[in-house]
Amino acid sequence: MDRRRNPRKPKRKNKNKGDASSSSIPSIPTRVWQPGVDKLEDGEELQCDPSAYNSLHGFHVGWPCLSFDILSDKLGLNRTEFPHTLYMVAGTQAEKAPHNSIGMFKISNVSGKRRDVVPKTVVNGDDMEEDDDADDNSDSDESEDEASRLLTMDVLTVYVQCHKTLISASLGEILVWDMSSHLNALAESETEGKDGTSPVLNQAPLVSYSGHKNEGYAIDWSPATAGRLLSGDCDSRIHLWEPASGTWAVDPVPFAGHTNSVEDLQWSPAEANVFASCSVDGTVAVWDVRVGKSPALAFKAHKTDVNVISWNRLASCMLASGSDDGSFSIRDLRLIKDGDAVIAHFEYHKHPITSIEWSAHEASTLAVSSGDNQLTIWDLSLEKDEEEEEEFKAQTKEQVNAPQDLPPQLLFVHQGQKDLKELHWHNQIPGMIISTAADGFNILMPYNIQNTLPDLAA
């Protein structure tokens, strides 16, 4: 199925003018809102267009969570039917360190409705009948827009008191907890006590490592070797953790090559002994743990700090990197030795890139978040096709003309969160993205991020 570019279109609304349907007040035309370009007039505000989503929900847990992980579950792969259930773990950023905790979340009854990218009701100006099963996944007593806007979701949590940040404390200490019993308890729990929490538990960590002499925020578990871990710090050190009889043996000799803070680490999705790192020094390095402590490959990736990287799990030669200047780049690692390996470079965002991640279900698609409070989704396989765009506008009777300077690869723009920090695609629910910000979490499934993979459960 063809993928059409149709970024989210926030609507302008004059909140001081009363009912727009009043005959005495002229209606305000809807138009595409361009973040960072357009400004609101006095008394105006932006409205979300819920029809741009298959599902959209938000929640908070008391304190901001700067990072989080989506946990794998046993509910099946390639899940497409609403409602959804998912599991997460996150560490809080409380006002005072003693208030910090690690939370595990079971989020169930996540409602939504799957929409067609091209509506079936209007084709070439003629009305068509709706499919009989078009409303199979919607609430029969609510309109489509209201059903997608309502927060129909239950959150159960378990907190473990940690008194420090989840990954690396200010003194460089890294703590590892065994949360399996809490995860099992959540999996067996029903949704009684909506938005309820369990008492905070005081649980000692399995391991406490103080080998880092400075704070750090780069860490990654190996997808190939259970328990294998990398940790990086602001002094440019990277340490390798190997599982050993219920604990870990941490190599005291760090990997050396960066000249400034290590900002992100990621294991290769294809080679068990290879990982990549990025740094404030503007470089990206690729390492092989079998051949010493120096990088096997290093290159200047951006003119400013490289904040985040993401290795494409479906096309492992592709590595994405996001910079402090708001730009992000895609490189084909097979071309590094031949010179210019950049196959795509975007400068759409004007504030630092805070997170970047390839989709687990489509090799050409990735999501990006930025300090400009935007979460954007990109499909590198798209090119501008004016004939196709005109056909799409005719089919949808679209009255709003999209700005002409938007990159054709830009699929979607999500707004509404403040100070976006991190995003992740759900590996088992195609099209679902979860993001965290200073004002809480969002769960979103844009309507034009469709999945064409076969149902693995069939």
C-alpha positions, 0 to 999 in steps of 0.5 A, a space after each residue: 500500500 502506498 504511503 502518503 505524506 500527511 503531517 498532523 494539522 493542528 487547528 487554530 481556534 479563537 477561544 474568545 470569540 464564542 461559538 464559531 457556528 454563530 451566524 454573527 461571527 465569521 468562521 476561521 479557516 483551518 490551515 496547516 500550523 508550522 511550528 517555529 514559523 507561525 505565531 498565535 494571535 492574542 486569544 488564540 490557541 492550538 487544537 489537536 485534530 484527533 482524526 490524525 491518530 488511530 490512538 492518542 493518550 497521555 498520562 503522568 506519574 507524579 514526577 518527570 521521567 527523563 528516560 524509559 524502556 518498553 518491556 517485552 511481553 508475552 501477549 504476541 507479536 504484530 498486535 493490531 487489535 484494540 484495546 492494547 496492553 503494554 509494560 514500561 519501566 522508568 526512573 523519576 527525576 524528582 525535586 529531591 534525590 530521596 524522592 526518586 524511584 523506579 516505576 514499573 507500569 502496566 498500561 491496559 485498555 489502550 483504546 483506539 480506532 484504525 483509520 484508512 489513509 485514504 478515506 473510503 467515503 469520498 472518491 472522485 467526488 462520489 460518496 461511497 458506503 462505509 464498510 460494514 466493519 468500519 467501526 469494529 474497534 470503536 465505541 459504538 456510543 461515541 463519535 469517531 473523534 470523541 472515541 479517539 480523544 477520550 483517555 480510555 486507559 488504566 495504569 497500574 504501577 509498582 515503585 522501588 525506592 532508589 534515592 538515585 537516578 536510574 542509570 548513573 547517579 551524580 557520583 557515577 554509581 550504576 545500580 542494577 535491580 532485579 524487577 522480575 517479581 514486580 513485573 510478574 505481579 503486574 502481569 497477573 494484576 487486573 485493572 482494579 484501582 484505575 490509575 492506582 499505585 502500589 506502596 513504595 518498596 525498599 529493595 536493595 540493588 543486585 549490583 552497585 558499580 562505582 568505577 565511573 568517576 563522573 556522572 553518565 547517561 549512556 547505557 545499553 543492554 545487548 540484544 544478543 547476549 543476555 546480561 551484557 551491558 555497556 555504560 558510558 560517562 561524561 569523562 569519555 569512558 566506556 565500560 563493558 559488563 559481562 554476566 558472571 554467576 548471578 552478578 557482573 564482571 566489569 572490565 576496569 579498563 575502559 574503551 578509549 577514543 572519544 575526547 569528551 562526554 559519551 552521550 549514547 551507546 548502542 549495540 549492533 543489531 546484527 553483530 554480537 560483539 560490535 557497538 556504536 557510541 556518540 559524543 559531545 566531541 561531534 564524532 560517532 565511533 564503532 567498536 569491536 569488543 574482541 579487538 582492543 579498546 580503540 574504535 574500529 571506525 570513527 568519523 566526524 558526524 556533526 558540527 556540534 555535540 552528537 546527542 543520540 544514535 540509532 542503529 536500524 534493526 532491519 537494515 543494520 548498515 544504516 545508522 542515524 545520529 542526532 545533533 545539538 544543532 537540531 540536525 540529524 543524519 543517516 549514514 550507510 556504514 558500508 560507505 564510510 571508507 569510501 568517503 561520504 556515507 551520508 545518504 540523508 541529512 535533515 535540518 527541519 528541527 531548530 533545537 537539539 535532537 533529544 531522541 531518535 529511533 528507527 521503527 522495528 517494523 519498517 526499515 525506512 521509517 524513523 522517529 525524532 524528538 527535539 527541544 522544539 517540543 515536536 516529535 516527527 516521523 520520517 519515511 526515507 523511501 518517499 519522494 515528492 510526487 505532485 500528481 499523487 499529492 493532487 490525487 490525494 487532495 481530491 480524494 480527501 477534499 482537502 481544503 488546506 494546502 500544505 507548506 511547500 518547503 516541507 521535506 517529502 520524507 516528513 510523514 507526521 508532526 506530533 505536538 503537545 508535550 513540553 520538553 520532550 526527552 525520549 521516544 520508543 517504538 513498541 516492538 510488538 505493536 506496529 505503529 505505536 510510539 511512546 514519548 516522555 517529556 517534562 509534563 508526562 507520557 504520550 502514547 500515540 499511533 498516527 493514522 498514516 503510519 500503517 503496517 503492511 506486515 502479515 499478521 504473525 498470529 494468523 
